[in-house]
Amino acid sequence: MLQNGNITITAWQNDLLIGVSRALIDFSFCCYLSDLAVDEAFQKQGIGKELIRLTHEAAGENATLILLAAPKAVEYYPKIGMEQFKDCFIIKRKSN
């Protein structure tokens, strides 16, 4: 999973990994931010927002950043300025 991401950005406090952003990108049109996670003890400090900003910066500001929110995080993204897009379609992966 980590090996095949085009962009991986991490946040650390000393030797402790506290956040990660992993994205897949074509470096032109779109960037799919597939994983965004911040340790619960460090949430609400702007770490997730900064990971998103750095991911978009690495992708290039002309690339559209796309993210599918986990149900618990749906309310978070509009608060940091992301636009909710209702016309999204998926085929869920088959479980093992």
C-alpha angles and dihedrals in degrees: 000000000000093000094060101045114108094210125030119173123180137193120213139187103202104304094342119101105222103167144015138188120192122185142175116216144172090207090233119054113009143012120200110208096206100173132029119166135163123184108256091237089061101041123119092038098099095259095124092047091051092048089053092048092050091047091052090046091052090047093050125257091256092063116092110238111222124191133173107211124223109239093253091053101048093103093049102065100059088051091061094047103268117140117233111230116201098190097078123128131192142180105212119231119254113256119237 
